[in-house]
Each structure stands twice: as C-alpha cells, then as structure tokens.
Amino acid sequence: MLPFSHILRKPNQAFRTEKILAAIDLGTNSFHIVIVKLRPDGTLEYLTKEKESVRLGSGSSDYAVIREDAMERGIACLKRFKTLAESYKAEIRAVATSALREAENRQVFLDRAEKETGIQIQVVSGNEEARLIYLGILQGLPVFDKRILLIDIGGGSTELLIGEKGEILFSTSMKLGAIRLTEKYLKKDPISATDLQKCRIHIESVLSAFLPQIEKLKPFLVVGSSGTITSVTSMVLEKKGEKRERLNGTEIPIDSFKEIRKQVLDAESIKKRLKIPGLDAKRGDIIVGGILVLDEVLQRIKAPAFTVSDFALREGIVYDTIESWFRHTDTSLPRLDNIRDKAIKTVANLYPQGKKHAETVTKLTLQLFDDLSNLHGLGNLERDYLETACYLHQVGLCISHHNYHKHSYYIIRNSEAMVGFSNAEIEIIALLARYHRKGGPKGKHEEFKALRPEDQLLVRKLASFLRIGDGLDRSEKSIIERLDAVLEKGKVNCRLYYQKSEDPNLEIWSVSEKKDLFEDTFGTNLEFQLHPI
C-alpha cells in the first residue's frame, strides 16, 4: 500500500475544477446510467445510478431489427436519463452493445435518439465491449496482477476475456445472450426438455471454438459480471440465509452454483421460477438461458468457483472517458493496480480536516505493530487492514463528534467507495475504526458477535494497536515523532521520541487510558518512556 502522504496529498493538476460525467450503457436487456464526479485530486465520487429494463432486443431472435415498441421504450428511457444527467450538469457518453450492433435498422434508432434527446450513441464491437467491461472490473476488484477469465452474460451476447495486468490476452464476443437464447429456444412456457437440450447443444457448439485457447492460457481466477451472474449470486445467498448490501467480491463455489442451476432448471415454468428466493422478477423468463451459458463455461474449464463483480461496462465507460480527458494534460489517470489506495483516499476525503492526524496515527501505529511482530504473530494482510483503519478511523467526524467512532463504522461498512475489499475485510476494518476509542469489543455487540472467533481475536489485536496510535497523537499536533518498542521480561517497553520544546503529557495520559485492551489481549504490561530529542 502507498504511504498515506502520497495517497492523500499528491494533487492531480489535470483539472482545476470538478468535472461530472454520465456514462450510459445501452444493453440488450437493460439500460444503465451512472453519474460520477471527478475531483481535482483525481478521485471519483459516484453521485447516482439508475437501471431500466428496456428489452431493446426483445421479439427478434436474430436481432435483424429493433421492433417499434422496443424502440419507443428505449427512446423514452434515454429521455429520462438525459433529464437526470442535466440535473447534475453532466457530460454524457453513451455506448450501445449487441442489439444495436446487429440491427439493420440501428441507424433509425441512433438518429431518433440524437434528434429527440441530443445524445450521440457510440455502437461498439464485441471485443471493445469486452475491453470496457475489463476496465470496469479492474476498478472494483483487486485482480490487476492476476490472470482472470471474465464472463459477462448480457441479453444479446456473452463476452469472454482473459486479462492480466491490464493487458488483454484473449477476448471474444459470442451470440449467446440470455434474451437471444430465450427468443430462439426457450420461449415456450413451460420449457420442454427437447427445447432445453437444443439450447444446450447450441451453446456447446459455439463455445467449442474458443475453449482450447482459454484452456491454453489457464486463467487464475474466474470473474463474472452483469445480470445473470448477480442473479445467481443473489439466489445462492438467499439459499444460505445471508443478507448483503453489495455483491462485489463475493465468491460463489461451484457446488453452490450447481444447487441453484438445478433449482432453476427444475422449475420449468416462469411461475415456478419466480418463487425461487433471490431471483429478480424481471429475469424470470430469461434466467434459464443465462444459467445454461454460465454452466457450460464453468464446467468446461473446471472452475472451482467464480467471483462476482458489481462493476462492468458502465464503470469501464467512466474510466475510458476520463482517461481520454487526461490524455490532453501532463498528468495521467491513477493506475488500476492500486484501487484499494484510491478507495481509501475517496473515503478519507469525507473528512479532509483529519488528514494530518491520520498520517501521524498511521506512522506510529505501524511502527509499534512492526516492532512487536513476535508478539502478535500477524502478517502483511492484517497490517494492511490496520493501516486502512488508521487512515479512516476519524471519518465519522464528517457527521458528528458525538459517537463519531460509530459513524466511522457505518460509513466504512456502507460506503460504495470501498471497492477492492471483500465484505469480510470491510467489516473488520470498520470494526477497528469503531473500537479505536471508548469501549473495546464486547460480546454483546451484534456486529462483533457475528464474526468468526478467529476474526474476533484479530479485531481485538488490531484495535488495541490503533487505540495506542490514536492516543499518541491526542493533541493532534504530531508531538511524538517516532517510537520503538521491545518485548522483554514479559512486558513491552515503548520509547517515545519528541522535541524538547513540546509537551507530551496529554499523549501519555491518553495512552495510559487506552492501553487496557492491548494488555488484556496480549497478557502483558505496556510501559512508555519519554525521550526528548
């Protein structure tokens, strides 16, 4: 992780003022819009997002034409999106995929859209669509250095891409979308076994041309995005009785997927499928086609699991557009391999007054953590959790000083900006911020009680370090410049170095009040010695 001073202080001089972008994804099944604010320091703030089920490709299995009713739905949706974008004074970029890519009458739609809404639509190729989706995924998951197989099952097409370190090693777009397959093979209700088999055979035949290349490249991790993937994930979680605010980063084991696949395919009618907990009612008629595509890919590559990305084409449009803005400046857009750092920076910006204090707390806390590695026995991953919590522990002050540690917990736990971290990691980091002051972790606290026993111990250990680091800058004047600590004769001796002209008594009093969690957790005394320099 980058030093905090770099994360929070390095300004990006590309823009003197904020810029706002509305990215519109015109998919075969749904239209999406996301509106973001680009700050002068290079961070993004997501302002709003909307989704409408338009079914632009509905009614035409070969996608030769866009029907008049679908065209009317699409134009009406774009008008609403245009009004929303204008309310934020946002610049608009709109990208269309499979349905418009293939339609003979696409120019009619494009002309109407520009005439009636003023929106110019860019129709992209299948490979360009896959590239943009990859850019989107790299903003939401820490997979930049991993070789991934991306699976994005849309309404009209399925994109497969193998990427590593931002480079595309293989990509293809296949006419295997959920709506397309439904229109061609699965339109009857209930679906017959014969039609289901025909659909399977068709999917197998299309995929067989590309699987040897995929198998040769041996992807490290399978990542899925868009509607079919998120629907499957929601059904898996409902079956397990789990409730999650976001799906991003959720890993679905292959056995869990197979259970849902069986449940969906056994429900041969739409009415039966809609009774499956977690299935979006708008996907009841097309989920079978999407499930069959996903099943065939996962089976053929023998994937043990797949990871879900909430980020997809629209986020890729955002990154690609902003990157084009930066091309005309002497600066560059932050790299996609440091999305955790950008997440921290974005959340920390909610309380910019606390940046200097956060730097000092981070420096002192990590010095103590590193010096006492033999005591706590934790590694680099746990160090990253502690570092992140140090940066963000005061962010709740943007709401109120009263119980701000609880506000910090809520913000970290629920912020959409915390991309790159799994739900479990976010919970741990949020709890560290929660317990940096006032009472420590208690069994009666519902959030703490919900953790696994090993994670409860981890929170206790890391929170005890953060409490010491925060106490050592109680005056928020960075009086303690550095420290070193050593474990000897059953106790920890911590030497604190400060300038002779400064008064560290407030810091000494504060850590004396906050060291109890450390001493209880590690079963050792913690003593401080002052060393003027």
C-alpha positions as CSV (number, residue, x, y, z in Angstrom):
1,M,0.0,0.0,0.0
2,L,1.3,3.5,-0.8
3,P,2.4,5.8,2.0
4,F,-0.6,7.8,3.3
5,S,1.1,11.1,2.5
6,H,1.2,10.0,-1.2
7,I,-2.4,8.8,-1.2
8,L,-3.9,12.0,0.3
9,R,-1.5,14.8,-0.6
10,K,-0.3,14.2,-4.1
11,P,-2.6,16.6,-6.1
12,N,-3.5,15.9,-9.7
13,Q,-3.2,19.1,-11.7
14,A,-5.1,17.9,-14.7
15,F,-8.3,19.8,-13.7
16,R,-8.7,22.9,-11.6
17,T,-12.4,22.3,-11.1
18,E,-14.6,19.3,-10.7
19,K,-16.0,17.5,-13.8
20,I,-19.1,15.4,-13.9
21,L,-19.7,12.5,-16.3
22,A,-22.8,10.5,-17.0
23,A,-22.0,7.1,-18.6
24,I,-24.9,5.3,-20.3
25,D,-24.8,1.6,-21.2
26,L,-27.5,0.6,-23.8
27,G,-27.7,-3.1,-23.3
28,T,-29.9,-5.6,-25.0
29,N,-31.9,-6.3,-21.8
30,S,-31.4,-3.1,-19.7
31,F,-30.2,0.5,-20.0
32,H,-27.9,1.7,-17.2
33,I,-26.7,5.2,-16.2
34,V,-24.1,6.1,-13.7
35,I,-23.1,9.7,-12.9
36,V,-19.7,10.4,-11.3
37,K,-17.8,13.5,-10.2
38,L,-14.1,13.7,-10.9
39,R,-12.4,15.8,-8.3
40,P,-9.2,17.8,-9.0
41,D,-7.2,15.3,-6.9
42,G,-8.2,12.5,-9.2
43,T,-10.7,10.7,-7.0
44,L,-14.2,9.8,-8.1
45,E,-17.4,10.3,-6.3
46,Y,-20.4,8.2,-7.5
47,L,-23.4,10.5,-7.4
48,T,-26.2,8.3,-8.6
49,K,-27.0,5.3,-10.8
50,E,-30.2,4.0,-12.4
51,K,-31.3,0.9,-14.4
52,E,-34.3,0.3,-16.6
53,S,-35.4,-3.0,-18.2
54,V,-35.9,-1.9,-21.8
55,R,-35.6,-5.2,-23.7
56,L,-34.3,-3.5,-26.8
57,G,-33.7,-6.9,-28.4
58,S,-37.0,-8.4,-27.5
59,G,-39.1,-10.1,-30.1
60,S,-36.3,-10.7,-32.7
61,S,-34.3,-13.8,-32.2
62,D,-31.8,-12.9,-35.0
63,Y,-31.6,-9.3,-33.9
64,A,-32.2,-8.2,-37.5
65,V,-34.5,-5.4,-36.5
66,I,-35.4,-3.4,-33.4
67,R,-39.2,-3.5,-33.1
68,E,-41.1,-0.3,-32.9
69,D,-42.3,-1.0,-29.3
70,A,-38.8,-1.7,-28.2
71,M,-37.6,1.5,-29.9
72,E,-40.2,3.5,-28.1
73,R,-39.1,2.1,-24.7
74,G,-35.5,2.8,-25.5
75,I,-36.1,6.5,-26.5
76,A,-38.4,7.1,-23.5
77,C,-35.6,5.7,-21.2
78,L,-33.0,7.9,-22.8
79,K,-35.1,11.0,-22.3
80,R,-35.3,10.2,-18.6
81,F,-31.6,9.6,-18.4
82,K,-30.9,12.8,-20.2
83,T,-33.1,14.7,-17.7
84,L,-31.2,13.1,-14.9
85,A,-27.8,13.9,-16.4
86,E,-28.8,17.5,-16.9
87,S,-29.8,17.9,-13.3
88,Y,-26.2,17.2,-12.4
89,K,-24.8,19.3,-15.3
90,A,-23.0,16.1,-16.5
91,E,-21.3,15.5,-19.8
92,I,-22.8,12.3,-21.4
93,R,-21.1,9.4,-23.1
94,A,-23.4,6.6,-24.3
95,V,-22.3,3.2,-25.5
96,A,-24.5,0.6,-27.2
97,T,-23.8,-3.1,-27.5
98,S,-25.3,-6.3,-29.1
99,A,-28.8,-5.2,-30.0
100,L,-27.8,-2.1,-31.8
101,R,-24.6,-3.6,-33.1
102,E,-26.6,-6.2,-35.1
103,A,-29.8,-4.4,-36.0
104,E,-30.3,-3.5,-39.7
105,N,-32.4,-0.5,-38.6
106,R,-30.0,0.7,-35.9
107,Q,-29.4,4.0,-37.7
108,V,-33.1,4.8,-37.3
109,F,-32.8,4.4,-33.5
110,L,-29.5,6.4,-33.4
111,D,-31.0,9.2,-35.4
112,R,-34.1,9.4,-33.3
113,A,-32.0,9.3,-30.1
114,E,-29.9,12.2,-31.3
115,K,-32.8,14.2,-32.6
116,E,-35.1,13.7,-29.6
117,T,-32.6,13.6,-26.8
118,G,-29.4,15.2,-28.2
119,I,-27.5,12.0,-27.1
120,Q,-25.0,10.7,-29.6
121,I,-24.6,6.9,-29.2
122,Q,-21.4,5.0,-29.8
123,V,-22.0,1.5,-31.1
124,V,-19.0,-0.7,-30.0
125,S,-17.7,-4.0,-31.3
126,G,-17.9,-7.1,-29.2
127,N,-14.2,-7.0,-28.4
128,E,-14.4,-3.4,-27.5
129,E,-17.3,-4.2,-25.2
130,A,-15.2,-6.8,-23.5
131,R,-12.3,-4.4,-23.1
132,L,-14.6,-1.8,-21.4
133,I,-16.0,-4.4,-19.1
134,Y,-12.5,-5.4,-18.1
135,L,-11.7,-1.8,-17.3
136,G,-14.8,-1.7,-15.2
137,I,-13.9,-4.9,-13.3
138,L,-10.4,-3.6,-12.6
139,Q,-11.9,-0.7,-10.7
140,G,-14.0,-2.9,-8.4
141,L,-11.8,-5.9,-7.6
142,P,-8.1,-6.2,-6.7
143,V,-7.3,-8.5,-9.6
144,F,-4.9,-6.4,-11.7
145,D,-2.0,-8.7,-11.1
146,K,-4.0,-11.9,-11.6
147,R,-4.8,-13.7,-14.8
148,I,-8.6,-13.7,-14.9
149,L,-11.2,-15.1,-17.1
150,L,-14.0,-12.6,-17.4
151,I,-17.5,-13.8,-18.1
152,D,-20.2,-11.2,-18.9
153,I,-23.5,-12.7,-20.0
154,G,-25.7,-10.0,-21.4
155,G,-29.1,-10.0,-23.2
156,G,-27.7,-10.4,-26.7
157,S,-24.2,-11.6,-26.3
158,T,-21.7,-13.2,-23.9
159,E,-18.2,-11.7,-23.7
160,L,-15.2,-13.8,-22.6
161,L,-11.9,-12.2,-21.9
162,I,-8.6,-13.3,-20.4
163,G,-6.7,-10.4,-18.9
164,E,-3.6,-9.8,-16.8
165,K,-2.0,-6.6,-15.5
166,G,-4.4,-4.6,-17.7
167,E,-3.4,-6.5,-20.9
168,I,-5.9,-8.5,-22.9
169,L,-4.6,-11.9,-23.8
170,F,-7.8,-13.2,-25.4
171,S,-11.3,-11.9,-26.0
172,T,-14.3,-12.8,-27.9
173,S,-18.0,-11.9,-28.1
174,M,-20.4,-14.7,-28.8
175,K,-24.1,-14.5,-29.8
176,L,-25.1,-16.3,-26.6
177,G,-27.1,-13.7,-24.7
178,A,-29.9,-14.6,-22.3
179,I,-32.6,-12.8,-24.3
180,R,-31.3,-14.2,-27.6
181,L,-31.3,-17.8,-26.4
182,T,-34.8,-17.3,-24.8
183,E,-36.3,-16.0,-28.0
184,K,-34.8,-18.8,-30.1
185,Y,-35.1,-21.8,-27.9
186,L,-36.8,-21.2,-24.6
187,K,-39.9,-19.1,-25.4
188,K,-42.4,-21.7,-24.6
189,D,-43.8,-21.8,-21.0
190,P,-43.3,-24.3,-19.6
191,I,-40.0,-25.1,-21.3
192,S,-39.9,-28.5,-22.8
193,A,-37.0,-30.9,-22.2
194,T,-36.4,-31.0,-26.0
195,D,-36.0,-27.2,-26.3
196,L,-33.7,-27.2,-23.3
197,Q,-31.5,-29.8,-24.9
198,K,-31.4,-27.9,-28.2
199,C,-30.3,-24.8,-26.4
200,R,-27.5,-26.7,-24.6
201,I,-26.2,-28.2,-27.8
202,H,-26.2,-24.8,-29.5
203,I,-24.2,-23.2,-26.6
204,E,-21.7,-26.1,-26.6
205,S,-21.1,-25.8,-30.3
206,V,-20.5,-22.0,-30.1
207,L,-18.2,-22.3,-27.1
208,S,-16.2,-25.3,-28.5
209,A,-14.4,-23.0,-31.0
210,F,-12.9,-20.8,-28.2
211,L,-12.3,-23.2,-25.3
212,P,-8.9,-24.6,-26.5
213,Q,-7.5,-21.0,-26.4
214,I,-8.9,-20.4,-22.9
215,E,-7.6,-23.7,-21.6
216,K,-4.2,-23.0,-23.0
217,L,-4.0,-19.7,-21.1
218,K,-5.1,-21.3,-17.9
219,P,-6.9,-18.3,-16.1
220,F,-6.0,-17.9,-12.4
221,L,-9.4,-16.6,-11.4
222,V,-12.9,-16.5,-12.9
223,V,-14.8,-13.2,-12.6
224,G,-18.4,-12.8,-13.6
225,S,-20.4,-9.6,-14.2
226,S,-23.8,-8.4,-15.2
227,G,-27.4,-9.6,-14.7
228,T,-27.1,-13.4,-14.9
229,I,-24.1,-13.5,-12.6
230,T,-25.7,-11.2,-10.0
231,S,-29.0,-13.1,-10.1
232,V,-27.3,-16.4,-9.5
233,T,-25.3,-14.8,-6.6
234,S,-28.5,-13.4,-5.0
235,M,-30.2,-16.8,-5.2
236,V,-27.1,-18.5,-3.7
237,L,-27.0,-16.1,-0.8
238,E,-30.8,-16.3,-0.2
239,K,-30.4,-20.1,0.0
240,K,-27.7,-19.7,2.6
241,G,-29.8,-17.2,4.5
242,E,-27.2,-14.5,4.0
243,K,-28.1,-10.8,3.6
244,R,-25.5,-8.5,1.9
245,E,-25.8,-4.9,0.9
246,R,-23.4,-5.5,-2.1
247,L,-22.3,-8.4,-4.0
248,N,-19.0,-7.2,-5.3
249,G,-16.2,-9.6,-4.4
250,T,-18.5,-12.4,-3.3
251,E,-17.0,-15.8,-4.2
252,I,-19.5,-18.5,-5.3
253,P,-18.2,-22.1,-5.0
254,I,-19.1,-24.3,-7.9
255,D,-21.2,-26.6,-5.7
256,S,-23.4,-23.7,-4.6
257,F,-23.9,-22.7,-8.3
258,K,-24.9,-26.3,-9.2
259,E,-27.6,-26.2,-6.5
260,I,-29.1,-23.1,-8.0
261,R,-28.7,-24.3,-11.5
262,K,-30.7,-27.4,-10.6
263,Q,-33.3,-25.4,-8.8
264,V,-33.8,-23.1,-11.8
265,L,-33.9,-25.8,-14.4
266,D,-36.2,-28.0,-12.3
267,A,-38.7,-25.0,-12.3
268,E,-39.8,-25.5,-15.9
269,S,-42.4,-22.6,-15.8
270,I,-41.9,-18.9,-15.2
271,K,-44.4,-19.1,-12.3
272,K,-42.3,-21.7,-10.5
273,R,-39.1,-19.9,-11.2
274,L,-40.4,-16.7,-9.7
275,K,-40.9,-18.5,-6.4
276,I,-37.1,-19.0,-6.1
277,P,-35.9,-16.6,-3.4
278,G,-33.4,-14.0,-4.7
279,L,-34.5,-14.2,-8.3
280,D,-35.4,-10.8,-9.8
281,A,-38.9,-11.0,-11.2
282,K,-37.8,-9.2,-14.4
283,R,-35.4,-12.1,-15.1
284,G,-37.9,-15.0,-14.6
285,D,-38.2,-15.6,-18.3
286,I,-34.6,-15.2,-19.4
287,I,-32.6,-16.6,-16.4
288,V,-32.6,-20.2,-17.9
289,G,-30.6,-19.1,-21.0
290,G,-28.1,-17.2,-18.9
291,I,-27.7,-20.2,-16.4
292,L,-27.0,-22.6,-19.3
293,V,-24.2,-20.4,-20.7
294,L,-22.6,-19.9,-17.3
295,D,-22.9,-23.6,-16.6
296,E,-21.2,-24.7,-19.8
297,V,-18.3,-22.3,-19.4
298,L,-17.7,-23.3,-15.7
299,Q,-17.9,-27.0,-16.5
300,R,-15.6,-26.9,-19.5
301,I,-12.8,-25.0,-17.7
302,K,-13.4,-27.0,-14.5
303,A,-13.7,-23.8,-12.4
304,P,-13.8,-24.4,-8.6
305,A,-15.6,-21.0,-8.1
306,F,-16.3,-17.6,-9.6
307,T,-16.0,-14.1,-8.1
308,V,-18.7,-11.5,-8.6
309,S,-18.1,-8.0,-9.9
310,D,-20.7,-5.3,-9.4
311,F,-18.6,-3.2,-11.8
312,A,-19.0,-3.8,-15.5
313,L,-19.4,-1.9,-18.8
314,R,-20.7,1.4,-17.4
315,E,-17.8,1.7,-15.0
316,G,-15.5,0.9,-17.9
317,I,-17.0,3.7,-19.9
318,V,-16.3,6.1,-17.0
319,Y,-12.6,5.1,-16.7
320,D,-12.1,5.1,-20.5
321,T,-13.7,8.5,-20.9
322,I,-11.8,10.1,-18.0
323,E,-8.6,8.6,-19.4
324,S,-9.2,10.4,-22.6
325,W,-9.6,13.6,-20.7
326,F,-6.2,13.1,-19.1
327,R,-4.5,12.4,-22.4
328,H,-4.6,16.1,-23.2
329,T,-2.8,17.0,-19.9
330,D,0.6,16.5,-18.4
331,T,-0.7,14.0,-15.9
332,S,-2.2,10.6,-16.1
333,L,-5.1,8.8,-14.5
334,P,-4.2,6.7,-11.4
335,R,-3.3,3.1,-12.3
336,L,-5.8,0.3,-11.9
337,D,-3.5,-1.8,-9.8
338,N,-4.0,0.4,-6.7
339,I,-7.8,0.5,-6.4
340,R,-7.6,0.0,-2.6
341,D,-5.5,3.1,-2.3
342,K,-8.0,5.1,-4.3
343,A,-10.8,3.7,-2.2
344,I,-9.1,4.9,1.0
345,K,-8.4,8.3,-0.5
346,T,-12.0,8.7,-1.6
347,V,-13.5,7.8,1.8
348,A,-10.9,9.8,3.7
349,N,-11.9,12.9,1.6
350,L,-15.2,12.9,3.6
351,Y,-13.2,14.4,6.5
352,P,-10.2,16.2,5.0
353,Q,-9.5,18.0,8.2
354,G,-8.2,14.8,9.8
355,K,-5.6,14.0,7.2
356,K,-2.6,15.2,9.2
357,H,-3.7,13.4,12.3
358,A,-4.4,10.2,10.3
359,E,-0.8,10.3,8.9
360,T,0.7,10.6,12.4
361,V,-1.5,7.8,13.8
362,T,-0.7,5.6,10.8
363,K,3.0,6.1,11.2
364,L,3.1,5.5,15.0
365,T,0.7,2.6,14.9
366,L,2.6,0.7,12.2
367,Q,5.9,1.3,13.9
368,L,4.5,-0.3,17.0
369,F,3.0,-3.2,15.0
370,D,6.3,-3.8,13.1
371,D,8.4,-3.8,16.3
372,L,6.1,-6.3,18.1
373,S,5.7,-8.8,15.2
374,N,6.9,-11.6,17.5
375,L,4.2,-10.7,20.0
376,H,1.1,-10.5,17.7
377,G,2.2,-13.1,15.0
378,L,0.3,-11.3,12.2
379,G,1.3,-10.7,8.6
380,N,1.2,-8.2,5.8
381,L,-2.5,-8.7,5.1
382,E,-3.5,-7.9,8.7
383,R,-1.1,-4.9,8.6
384,D,-3.0,-3.6,5.6
385,Y,-6.3,-3.8,7.5
386,L,-4.7,-1.9,10.3
387,E,-3.2,0.7,8.0
388,T,-6.6,1.3,6.3
389,A,-8.4,1.7,9.6
390,C,-5.7,4.2,10.7
391,Y,-6.4,6.3,7.7
392,L,-10.2,6.2,8.1
393,H,-10.8,6.0,11.9
394,Q,-11.9,9.6,12.2
395,V,-14.1,9.8,9.1
396,G,-17.2,9.7,11.2
397,L,-16.5,13.3,12.3
398,C,-18.0,14.4,9.0
399,I,-21.3,13.6,10.6
400,S,-20.9,14.5,14.2
401,H,-18.4,14.5,17.1
402,H,-20.9,12.6,19.3
403,N,-20.2,8.9,18.9
404,Y,-18.1,9.6,15.8
405,H,-16.4,6.2,16.1
406,K,-19.8,4.6,15.4
407,H,-20.4,6.9,12.5
408,S,-16.9,5.9,11.2
409,Y,-18.1,2.2,11.4
410,Y,-21.2,3.0,9.5
411,I,-19.5,5.0,6.7
412,I,-16.8,2.4,6.1
413,R,-19.2,-0.5,6.3
414,N,-21.7,1.0,3.8
415,S,-19.7,3.2,1.5
416,E,-19.8,2.2,-2.1
417,A,-16.4,3.7,-2.5
418,M,-14.8,0.8,-0.5
419,V,-14.0,-1.2,-3.7
420,G,-11.2,-3.7,-3.8
421,F,-12.1,-5.0,-0.3
422,S,-14.3,-8.0,0.3
423,N,-17.3,-7.7,2.6
424,A,-15.5,-9.6,5.3
425,E,-12.4,-7.3,5.1
426,I,-14.6,-4.2,5.1
427,E,-16.4,-5.4,8.3
428,I,-13.0,-6.0,10.0
429,I,-11.7,-2.5,9.0
430,A,-15.0,-0.8,10.0
431,L,-14.9,-2.5,13.4
432,L,-11.3,-1.4,14.0
433,A,-12.5,2.2,13.5
434,R,-15.4,1.5,15.7
435,Y,-13.2,0.4,18.6
436,H,-10.4,3.0,18.3
437,R,-11.9,4.9,21.2
438,K,-14.5,4.5,24.1
439,G,-15.2,0.9,25.0
440,G,-13.4,-2.0,23.3
441,P,-15.0,-5.1,21.6
442,K,-17.7,-6.8,23.7
443,G,-19.6,-10.0,23.1
444,K,-22.9,-8.1,23.4
445,H,-22.1,-6.0,20.3
446,E,-24.1,-7.6,17.4
447,E,-21.5,-6.8,14.7
448,F,-18.6,-8.1,16.7
449,K,-20.6,-11.2,17.9
450,A,-21.3,-12.1,14.2
451,L,-17.6,-12.5,13.4
452,R,-15.9,-15.9,13.4
453,P,-13.9,-16.5,16.7
454,E,-10.6,-16.1,14.8
455,D,-11.7,-12.7,13.4
456,Q,-12.9,-11.6,16.8
457,L,-9.4,-12.1,18.1
458,L,-8.0,-10.3,15.1
459,V,-10.2,-7.3,15.7
460,R,-9.1,-7.2,19.3
461,K,-5.4,-7.4,18.4
462,L,-5.5,-4.8,15.7
463,A,-7.9,-2.4,17.6
464,S,-5.5,-2.5,20.5
465,F,-2.7,-1.1,18.3
466,L,-4.9,1.5,16.7
467,R,-6.0,2.7,20.2
468,I,-2.4,3.2,21.2
469,G,-1.5,5.0,18.0
470,D,-4.5,7.3,18.3
471,G,-3.7,8.1,21.9
472,L,-0.1,9.0,21.0
473,D,-1.5,11.9,18.9
474,R,-4.2,13.0,21.3
475,S,-3.4,16.7,20.8
476,E,-3.3,16.2,17.0
477,K,-0.1,18.2,16.9
478,S,2.3,15.3,16.0
479,I,4.3,15.8,19.2
480,I,5.5,12.2,19.2
481,E,7.8,12.0,16.2
482,R,8.7,8.3,16.3
483,L,8.8,5.3,18.7
484,D,10.4,1.9,19.1
485,A,9.2,-0.9,21.2
486,V,10.6,-4.2,22.5
487,L,9.2,-7.1,24.4
488,E,11.5,-8.1,27.3
489,K,10.9,-9.9,30.6
490,G,7.2,-10.3,30.0
491,K,6.4,-6.6,29.3
492,V,6.6,-4.2,26.4
493,N,8.8,-1.2,26.8
494,C,7.9,1.6,24.3
495,R,10.3,4.6,23.9
496,L,8.7,7.8,22.6
497,Y,10.8,10.4,20.9
498,Y,9.7,14.1,20.9
499,Q,11.2,17.6,20.6
500,K,12.3,19.1,23.9
501,S,10.2,22.2,23.1
502,E,6.9,20.2,23.1
503,D,4.8,18.9,26.0
504,P,3.8,15.2,25.5
505,N,1.8,14.9,28.8
506,L,-1.6,14.8,27.1
507,E,-0.4,11.9,24.9
508,I,1.0,10.0,27.9
509,W,-2.3,10.4,29.8
510,S,-4.3,9.3,26.7
511,V,-2.4,6.1,26.0
512,S,-2.5,5.3,29.8
513,E,-6.3,5.4,29.5
514,K,-6.4,3.3,26.3
515,K,-3.8,0.6,26.8
516,D,-6.1,-1.8,28.7
517,L,-7.2,-3.6,25.5
518,F,-3.6,-4.2,24.5
519,E,-2.6,-5.5,27.9
520,D,-5.7,-7.7,28.2
521,T,-5.4,-9.1,24.6
522,F,-1.7,-9.9,24.8
523,G,-1.4,-10.6,28.5
524,T,1.5,-8.3,29.0
525,N,2.1,-4.8,30.5
526,L,2.8,-1.9,28.3
527,E,5.1,0.9,29.6
528,F,6.2,4.1,28.0
529,Q,9.4,6.1,28.4
530,L,9.8,9.6,27.1
531,H,13.0,10.5,25.2
532,P,13.4,14.2,24.3
533,I,15.4,14.9,21.1
